[in-house]
Amino acid sequence: MRPVASLVTALSAASVVAAAPPLPVPGPAPPKDVNPFQGKTHFVDPAWTAKLDQTYAAFKQQGDKVNAERVRKIQKSMSTFVWVSRMSELSNIDNAIKAARQARLRTGKKQIVGLVLYNLPDRDCSAGESAGELKSSEKGLERYKKEFLKPYAEKVAAAPDLDFAIVLEPDSLGNLVTNMGIEFCAQAAPVYREGIANAIASLQFPHVHLYMDAAHGGWLGWNDNLPLAAKEFATVVSLSNNITAFGAKGPGPKKTNKIRGFATNVSNYNPFNALVRENYTEWSNSWDESHYASSLAPFLEAEGLPAHFIVDQGRVHLPGARKEWGEWCNVAPAGFGPAPTTTTNNTVVDSLVWIKPGGESDGQCGFPGAPRAGAWHDEYVQMLVQNADPSVYA
């Protein structure tokens, strides 16, 4: 862990001489480094919880009252992020805003809504299970900016009564750190950088907190990859400073765009605090996601980037479920991970969150009979309920 530095100014005067110059007038206090999740309720997405009615019915049919009741508890209180992965899914933002406002009126508690922005041209360049709708060879970057980013930004800008935590383009920059030997990734690199830089520039609102995707400890957490990852992230943030936000005419004044930090383990299965250290992590200092955040933090700070993290714990593998870190698709056995919380015992971690909605398949791989990526897989979600972290039902 890395303690937050503070500056204490002590003024003492043993004696005062008439001719002494006056003390300087204090300037404004520096802005506080406020965790945007602190003191807010993590938004519970009714669109996701409604899907769990199928899981509840399955347990009831099996006569499993214990797990059926667990499903009801999950539906009531577990927060997940809302994914916007296609232009046709931009309405998901409208639905989330409406539901979050209703929850605030019902409970009197301020909401923070988790969103994922995920529609780069040539997306998923190294795997292909989650290839998107846009291709750079077909004016994909231009469409991404005008038809996806612009309405995305307009929708969140119009809801300043809510806070948003937005994860930018899972897996993209991780591929640029480690997979440039793949021709498709090498070709996609400038598109990824420009696309994400435009997203950063377009979402500079006080109530929006941006977290760039930083893959996970098994991918970028190796000692050789940590400085390369930080440099790649810094390159994109710097690039965003040269981009004019939507609606502005001309380059405008020089600006410095801000991100809050980084998201790790999105759609993956790594534990935040591993109870058992798996054999395949032997040579890594980032053997769970808490250690990965702590390992990456100093390299981010050296590049002038904020070392703040959110960590996806929507699904966590059970010990022994994987033979190697590279297994990422519908890993089993697994369970819902720790409930979203800002109590992390790691000063660089803002919150544990559920970014990947449990029950949505990773693709037709891993678990036998798994459907296409994004499709609901109720047999799998039943397993997640049965193996869930106890904090989910507390």
N, C-alpha and C positions, 0 to 999 in steps of 0.2 A: 504494500500500500504506500501511497504517497501522501503525506500530510499537506493540507492546504496552507500555503505560506501567508503570513500576515505581517503588516508593517506597523510598528508601534513607534510613535514619535514622542519623545520625552523632552520637555522644555524645563530647564531649571535655571534659576537666577540666584546666585549667592548674594549679589549686591546689585544695586541699580545706580548707574552714574548718569547725571543729568545730560551729559553730552552724547550718551549712547544712542545709536540709531534705533528707530522704532522697530518692534517685532513685525515680521511679515504677516500680512493678512492671510489667514488660511484660505486655500482654494476649495472648490467643491469636493465633497467626498467621492472617492472612486466608486464606480458602480459595484454593487454587491454581486457576488457569484451565486446566483440563486438557482437551486435545483427546480426546474419547471414542474416536476411531478409532486413536489412537496406541498402538502396541504390541499391537494385536489383529489377528486375521485376519478379513478381510471374508468373510462367509458366502457360500459357493457353493451355490446352490439346485438340488438334484438334479431338481426338478420342471421347471425351465427347461432344464437341460442335457440332459435326456432328449429334449426336443423337437428338439434339434440332431442327433439320430441320423438324422432325415430329411434334413437338410442334408448330413451326411457321406455318406449313401447316394447322394444326387444327384451329388455331386462324384465319387464312385467310379465311378458309372455313366458319367459324362462322361470318365473317364480322367484326371481332374485330381487327381493325387496330392498336389500341393503344398497346394491349398486343403482337401483332405480332412484332411491332417495338421494344418492350422491349426484346423480345427473341433475336433479332438481336444484341442488345447492349450487352446482356449476352454472346452471342457467341463470340463477338469481344474482350471482356476484362476480363471476370470472370475466375479466376484461380481455378482449382480443383486438388486434389492429384490423382496420378495414383496408383491403387491398384494392387498388385501382390499377389494373393491368392492361386495360384496353380502353379505347376511346368510348366504347359503349358502356363502360363501367364508371364513367365520370358521375353518373347519377348516384353512385354509392356515396359520394361526398354529401350530396343533398340529403340523402336518407339518414346518414350519420348525424348531420347537423340537426335535423329535425328531431331525431331520437334523443340526442344529447340535451337539447333545450328542454324537451319534455322531462327528462330525468332530473335536470336541474330544478325545474318548477316543482316536481314531485318530492324531491328530497331536500331542496334548499342548499345543495352542495355544488361547488364549482367543478366543472367537468374538464378533463383533458382527454382529447380524442386522438387516438393513434391511427395514423394513415400510412400506407405504403405507396410510394410513387414508383411504378415498375412498368415501363413501356419503351425502353430504348430501342432504336433501330438495331437490327442484328443481335438481339438479346440472346443471352445464354450461349455465347459463342463456342464454349468448350464441351457442352453436354447435349443440348438440343431438346431436352425433355420439356423445357418451358419457353421454347422459341416464341417470339411475340408476333404482332401483326405488321410491324413496320420493317422495311428493308432499305438500307441506305442507297442501294442501287435504283430504288424507285422513289426518290425524293423523300425518304423516310425521315431524315433529320429536319427538313423543312416542315413536314407534317407534324412531327413531334413537338416542335416549338409552337406552331400556330394552332393546331387542332387538339393538342393534349395539354401542354404546359400552360398555355394562356387561359383556357377555361378552368383548369385545375387551380391556378393561382387566383383567379377572379372569385371562385367559389369560397375558398378559405378566407380571402380578404374581406368578404362580405359578412363574416361571422366573428367580429372582434369580441363578442361576448363569451366566446369559448377559447380555450387554448388547444393548440394542435402540436403533437409530436409527429414529425414526418420522417420516415426512413426513405432514403434516396437510393434507388436502383440496386437491389441486392445482387451480389456476385460480380457485378460489372468490373469494378476497379481491381478486385482480387484477381480476375483473369489477366489484367494488364500487368500485374506484378509477376505472375508465375507461368502464364500460358501463352507468351508471345511467340513461342515456337510453333503454335498452331496458326496456320495461315489465316483462317477466318478471324481469329482474335487479333492478330497483327493488323489486319485490314480494318477491323472495327475500332481500334484504339482511338484514333482522332475523333470518331463519331461519339464514342462513350464520353471522352473528356469534354467535348463541346456540349453534348447534351446535358450532362450533369452540371456543368458550369452554368448553363442557362437556367436549370432548375434552381440552383442556389440563388442566382441573381433575381429570379422571378418571385421568390418566396421570402423576401426580406420584410416581414411584418412583425411587429412587437409580440403578437400573440402566437407566432409560429416558431417552433423550435426544431431545427434541422439536425438530423443525425445521418451522416454518410455511412453507407454500409462498409464494414471492415472485415468481412468474411468471418472466420472463426480461428480459434487457436491451433487447430490441426492443419490449417491452410497457411495462414500468414504468421503464425506465432513462432516459427523457427527463427533462430538467431540471425541467420542470413537474410531472412525475408522482412524482419521488422523495420530496418532503416529504409528498405526499398519501398515498403508500403507507405510509410510516413511521407516520403518524398513524392510518391504518386498522388497521395491525398492533397498535399500542399500545392502541387502543380495545378490541380483542378480548382482548388479554392482561389488561387492567385489568378487563374484564367477567368474566373467569374467576375473579378473586379473590373475587367475590361469590357464587360457585356452590359448593354443598356437594357434596363428592365422594360417590360411590355408597357406600351403607352407613352413612353418618353420620346421626345424628339431631339435628335442629336446626342452626342456622347455624354453631356451633362458634366457635373463636377466629379472630380476624382473621389472614389469611394472605396470603402473596405467592407466587403460583404462578410457576414458572420454565419457560422454554424455553431450549434450547441456542442456537438461532439459526434460520436460514432456508435453504430449499432453492430453488435456481434451475434454470431450463432443463429442468424435469421434462417428459419426453416431447417436448422440442423438439430442435433441431438445431444450436444455436449452438456454436461452438468456445469452449473456455476461453481459449486464446491464439490469436487469428486470425493465420494466416500471411499472408493477403491480406485487406485491409480492403475489404469489399463496398461498392459505390456507395450502396446504400440506407441505409448507416449514417453517411453523411457528416455529418449535423447532430447526431449523438449522441456524448456522451462515454462511453457504455456500449456500445461497438461490438463487444466480445466479453464473455464472462461474467466474466472476471477484472476487467475495467474496470467492469462493472456492480456487482460485489460491492464494489469500492473506492469507487464513486460513491454507493452506497446506505448504506454503513457509517456515515458521520457523521450522517446523518439518523436512523438507528436509535438511535445513541448519544444524540442530542439528545432523544429520546423515552424514554430510560431503558431501551432494549432492547439485548440482546447482539448485537454485530456479528460473528457467526460464520456461516459458510456451508458447505453442501455443494453441489456442482455436478454435475448429471447430464451425463455424457459418453457415455452408452450408444450414442447415434447422433449423428454429426456430419456436416453436409453438406460436400460438396466445393466448392471455390471455383467460383462461377458457377452453382450449382445452383438458386438462387432469384433472382427478379427483385425481390422485395420481402420484408420481414420477415414480412408477414402470411401467407405460405405456410407452413403447419404440418403438412399432411397427407401422410404417406408421401413425404417429399421425396426426390428422386433427381437425381443420384447422391449417395449418402451411404455412410459406412462406420462400423464400430465405432470409437468414440473412444478416447482414451488409457485405459490400464488403470487401475482404481481405485488411488489412492495418496494418502498424506498429504503427499507432496513436491509442493508446489504453487507455490512461489515467490511466495506471497501470504499475508501473515500473518493475514488475516481468513478464509481458507478452510481449514476443517478437513480436507476430503478431496474429491478427485474420486471420483465414484461412478457406477454404472450403475443408475439408478432405473427407467427404462423398459426392460423386457426386450426386447432386439432380436428382431424377427421377429413381434411381435404388431402387427397392423395398427392404424393410427390411425382407420380408417374407409374407406368406399367412395369414396375420393377420392385425388387425387394420382397415385400410381403406377398405370398401366393394369392393370385386373383386380384391384385391391386388394379384399379381402373386408371384411366388417363389422368394426367396432371390436373389438379383442381377439382376433380369429381369427388363427390362424397363417398366415403368408404366406411360404412357403419361398423363392420366387423372390426376394423382397426380402431375406431374410436371407442368401442366397447373395451378393448384391451387397454387403451389409455386411461379409461375410468377405473378399471380394476387395479391398475398399477400406479395410480396417482399419488403424488406426494401428500402426506397427511395434512399439510397446510391448506390444501384445497378444500378440505371439509371442516376445517376448524371453526 
